[in-house]
């Protein structure tokens, strides 16, 4: 008599594996190839990948698709790149394709909805769904050809927000051989340790540095008028704040909460608040630098900003008759010319 499938055992296995089972597992539980085929042909089950089945007729959840990918890829496979980043909550969406790595030397057929990469040295993996660790995941994504610099910044900032150890990322980066964006990653890890929390803040941090502006304090929290307020960038000595709004949906770039905050700091802290959005910082950075320099000068800053190029509009703030002060710092007066606003689409 032919062996009978252990349906109770199959049900327990499916429950433990996100409703997904493999052909090899089914055969080990007494199922025959004919019995498996009947489950699929009768529409009780769905075939997700060759030899891997979803044991119900509904829409597969992401975890079921991920489990199916791992079962198809075989022993030693692990979720990687965007799939791993989603598991670690570094990104909000896993994307349409499940991404896995497998040991080098194994070759698998291309499958729709699945991206397979081969590794000579497999990193440490962890979790109920075997997944590359968060530190290697950040570096793997940064190393992709299609990952732009701003996305690298966002990855590292999000990793820091998820309490992933920045020093461990730095150590892992130093252990790697060739990797894209190495210089950016090295610079960025230092900036995140100083308080940078977003790509927009990182861009502003670079504006300060490239135009000779004083370094602002990042993410300053304080209580004013009974409200906990946070300033993105604050020049405490000069009572100037810079708020960075990365969202595009706010009418006129401000929310009701922004208005209350700006009013409070103006009345109680006597601070001047400058507000910039992504377009200002990314497209016209030199004009941002010029306006911040003017604000700081109006509050007593005597330093000398420097233009980043011959066409930088900050150049008219440099007094050509300025003398060098202690430590080689140049001092001069701000130009009396009014600030020129950049034309639409113009670069700073």
DAVENNOR-V168367 format. One record per residue. N is the residue number from 0. RES is the residue in one small letter. PSI is psi in whole degrees, -180 to 180 (* if undefined). D_CENTER is the distance of its C-alpha to the mean C-alpha in whole Angstrom. Layout:
((N & RES & PSI & D_CENTER) (N & RES & PSI & D_CENTER))
This chain:
((0 & x & 135 & 59) (1 & x & 144 & 55) (2 & x & 148 & 53) (3 & x & 145 & 51) (4 & x & 137 & 47) (5 & x & 84 & 46) (6 & x & -34 & 45) (7 & x & -41 & 44) (8 & x & -37 & 42) (9 & x & -41 & 40) (10 & x & -41 & 39) (11 & x & -42 & 38) (12 & x & -46 & 36) (13 & x & -40 & 34) (14 & x & -35 & 33) (15 & x & -14 & 32) (16 & x & 38 & 30) (17 & x & 35 & 28) (18 & x & 25 & 31) (19 & x & 139 & 31) (20 & x & 157 & 34) (21 & x & 160 & 35) (22 & x & -44 & 38) (23 & x & -41 & 39) (24 & x & -40 & 38) (25 & x & -43 & 41) (26 & x & -36 & 43) (27 & x & -20 & 43) (28 & x & 21 & 44) (29 & x & -2 & 47) (30 & x & 153 & 46) (31 & x & 165 & 47) (32 & x & -35 & 46) (33 & x & -42 & 48) (34 & x & -42 & 47) (35 & x & -44 & 43) (36 & x & -38 & 44) (37 & x & -36 & 46) (38 & x & -38 & 43) (39 & x & -45 & 41) (40 & x & -30 & 44) (41 & x & 1 & 44) (42 & x & 12 & 41) (43 & x & -32 & 40) (44 & x & 166 & 38) (45 & x & 143 & 35) (46 & x & 115 & 34) (47 & x & -45 & 30) (48 & x & 165 & 31) (49 & x & 123 & 34) (50 & x & 13 & 36) (51 & x & 132 & 33) (52 & x & 145 & 34) (53 & x & 128 & 33) (54 & x & 31 & 35) (55 & x & 174 & 35) (56 & x & -5 & 36) (57 & x & 179 & 33) (58 & x & 128 & 29) (59 & x & 137 & 27) (60 & x & 164 & 24) (61 & x & -40 & 21) (62 & x & -34 & 22) (63 & x & -41 & 25) (64 & x & -39 & 24) (65 & x & -43 & 22) (66 & x & -42 & 25) (67 & x & -40 & 27) (68 & x & -42 & 25) (69 & x & -40 & 25) (70 & x & -39 & 29) (71 & x & -42 & 30) (72 & x & -26 & 28) (73 & x & -173 & 30) (74 & x & 135 & 30) (75 & x & -7 & 28) (76 & x & 153 & 25) (77 & x & 147 & 21) (78 & x & 141 & 18) (79 & x & 176 & 16) (80 & x & -127 & 13) (81 & x & -34 & 11) (82 & x & -43 & 14) (83 & x & -40 & 13) (84 & x & -37 & 10) (85 & x & -42 & 11) (86 & x & -36 & 14) (87 & x & 3 & 12) (88 & x & 31 & 10) (89 & x & -31 & 7) (90 & x & 156 & 7) (91 & x & -22 & 10) (92 & x & 138 & 12) (93 & x & -9 & 13) (94 & x & 175 & 15) (95 & x & -19 & 18) (96 & x & 133 & 19) (97 & x & 133 & 19) (98 & x & 129 & 18) (99 & x & 158 & 20) (100 & x & 149 & 21) (101 & x & 158 & 25) (102 & x & 142 & 27) (103 & x & 144 & 29) (104 & x & -23 & 32) (105 & x & 142 & 32) (106 & x & 128 & 32) (107 & x & 149 & 31) (108 & x & 145 & 31) (109 & x & 136 & 29) (110 & x & 141 & 28) (111 & x & 134 & 27) (112 & x & 12 & 23) (113 & x & 129 & 23) (114 & x & 121 & 21) (115 & x & 131 & 23) (116 & x & 151 & 22) (117 & x & 136 & 24) (118 & x & 131 & 24) (119 & x & -38 & 27) (120 & x & 112 & 25) (121 & x & 135 & 24) (122 & x & 169 & 21) (123 & x & 141 & 22) (124 & x & 161 & 21) (125 & x & 165 & 21) (126 & x & 164 & 22) (127 & x & -41 & 24) (128 & x & 107 & 22) (129 & x & 123 & 22) (130 & x & 137 & 19) (131 & x & 141 & 17) (132 & x & 162 & 16) (133 & x & -34 & 12) (134 & x & -49 & 13) (135 & x & -32 & 14) (136 & x & -45 & 12) (137 & x & -46 & 9) (138 & x & -37 & 11) (139 & x & -44 & 13) (140 & x & -40 & 10) (141 & x & -27 & 10) (142 & x & -9 & 14) (143 & x & 141 & 14) (144 & x & -35 & 16) (145 & x & 1 & 14) (146 & x & 112 & 11) (147 & x & 166 & 11) (148 & x & -42 & 10) (149 & x & -35 & 8) (150 & x & -34 & 6) (151 & x & -43 & 6) (152 & x & -47 & 6) (153 & x & -38 & 3) (154 & x & -48 & 2) (155 & x & -41 & 6) (156 & x & -44 & 6) (157 & x & -37 & 5) (158 & x & -42 & 7) (159 & x & -39 & 9) (160 & x & -27 & 10) (161 & x & 12 & 11) (162 & x & 30 & 13) (163 & x & 131 & 12) (164 & x & 115 & 15) (165 & x & -38 & 14) (166 & x & -36 & 17) (167 & x & -36 & 17) (168 & x & -43 & 14) (169 & x & -43 & 16) (170 & x & -42 & 19) (171 & x & -38 & 18) (172 & x & -42 & 17) (173 & x & -27 & 20) (174 & x & -20 & 22) (175 & x & 152 & 20) (176 & x & -107 & 23) (177 & x & 135 & 21) (178 & x & 137 & 17) (179 & x & 151 & 16) (180 & x & 27 & 14) (181 & x & -47 & 16) (182 & x & -44 & 17) (183 & x & -45 & 14) (184 & x & -44 & 12) (185 & x & -46 & 15) (186 & x & -41 & 15) (187 & x & -41 & 12) (188 & x & -39 & 13) (189 & x & -41 & 16) (190 & x & -40 & 14) (191 & x & -38 & 12) (192 & x & -25 & 15) (193 & x & -9 & 17) (194 & x & -4 & 15) (195 & x & 131 & 12) (196 & x & -2 & 10) (197 & x & 161 & 8) (198 & x & -35 & 8) (199 & x & -42 & 11) (200 & x & -37 & 13) (201 & x & -42 & 12) (202 & x & -42 & 14) (203 & x & -40 & 17) (204 & x & -40 & 17) (205 & x & -34 & 18) (206 & x & -46 & 20) (207 & x & -49 & 22) (208 & x & -43 & 22) (209 & x & -11 & 23) (210 & x & 12 & 26) (211 & x & 26 & 27) (212 & x & 155 & 26) (213 & x & 154 & 27) (214 & x & 126 & 24) (215 & x & 159 & 23) (216 & x & 136 & 22) (217 & x & 142 & 18) (218 & x & 56 & 18) (219 & x & 125 & 22) (220 & x & 136 & 23) (221 & x & 166 & 27) (222 & x & 125 & 29) (223 & x & 129 & 31) (224 & x & 37 & 34) (225 & x & 6 & 33) (226 & x & 137 & 29) (227 & x & 121 & 26) (228 & x & 150 & 24) (229 & x & 129 & 21) (230 & x & 130 & 21) (231 & x & -50 & 18) (232 & x & 130 & 20) (233 & x & 130 & 24) (234 & x & 86 & 27) (235 & x & -42 & 29) (236 & x & -31 & 32) (237 & x & 5 & 32) (238 & x & 47 & 31) (239 & x & 135 & 28) (240 & x & 148 & 25) (241 & x & 123 & 22) (242 & x & 133 & 20) (243 & x & 121 & 17) (244 & x & 105 & 17) (245 & x & -5 & 14) (246 & x & 149 & 15) (247 & x & -8 & 18) (248 & x & -12 & 20) (249 & x & 127 & 22) (250 & x & 128 & 26) (251 & x & 17 & 26) (252 & x & 13 & 23) (253 & x & 145 & 24) (254 & x & 171 & 24) (255 & x & -40 & 27) (256 & x & -38 & 25) (257 & x & -42 & 24) (258 & x & -48 & 28) (259 & x & -42 & 29) (260 & x & -49 & 27) (261 & x & -39 & 28) (262 & x & -43 & 32) (263 & x & -46 & 32) (264 & x & -28 & 30) (265 & x & -39 & 33) (266 & x & -49 & 36) (267 & x & -31 & 35) (268 & x & -5 & 33) (269 & x & 36 & 35) (270 & x & 143 & 31) (271 & x & 127 & 30) (272 & x & 124 & 27) (273 & x & 137 & 25) (274 & x & 129 & 23) (275 & x & 149 & 21) (276 & x & 178 & 18) (277 & x & -43 & 16) (278 & x & -42 & 19) (279 & x & -48 & 21) (280 & x & -39 & 18) (281 & x & -36 & 17) (282 & x & -36 & 20) (283 & x & 57 & 23) (284 & x & -34 & 21) (285 & x & -34 & 25) (286 & x & -35 & 26) (287 & x & -47 & 24) (288 & x & -41 & 25) (289 & x & -43 & 29) (290 & x & -39 & 29) (291 & x & -42 & 27) (292 & x & -42 & 30) (293 & x & -42 & 32) (294 & x & -44 & 31) (295 & x & -41 & 31) (296 & x & -38 & 35) (297 & x & -17 & 36) (298 & x & 16 & 35) (299 & x & 0 & 37) (300 & x & 130 & 34) (301 & x & 9 & 37) (302 & x & 173 & 34) (303 & x & 110 & 34) (304 & x & 163 & 31) (305 & x & 139 & 31) (306 & x & 148 & 30) (307 & x & -10 & 27) (308 & x & 167 & 30) (309 & x & -27 & 33) (310 & x & 1 & 32) (311 & x & 128 & 30) (312 & x & -9 & 31) (313 & x & -15 & 31) (314 & x & -30 & 34) (315 & x & -2 & 37) (316 & x & -10 & 36) (317 & x & 119 & 37) (318 & x & 112 & 41) (319 & x & -15 & 42) (320 & x & 13 & 45) (321 & x & 151 & 42) (322 & x & 161 & 43) (323 & x & 133 & 41) (324 & x & -167 & 41) (325 & x & 139 & 41) (326 & x & 9 & 38) (327 & x & 3 & 39) (328 & x & 134 & 37) (329 & x & 139 & 38) (330 & x & 141 & 39) (331 & x & -178 & 40) (332 & x & 151 & 40) (333 & x & 146 & 38) (334 & x & 147 & 39) (335 & x & -3 & 41) (336 & x & 142 & 40) (337 & x & 153 & 38) (338 & x & 128 & 34) (339 & x & 134 & 34) (340 & x & 142 & 31) (341 & x & 144 & 29) (342 & x & 157 & 31) (343 & x & 127 & 28) (344 & x & -5 & 26) (345 & x & 148 & 27) (346 & x & 146 & 25) (347 & x & * & 25))
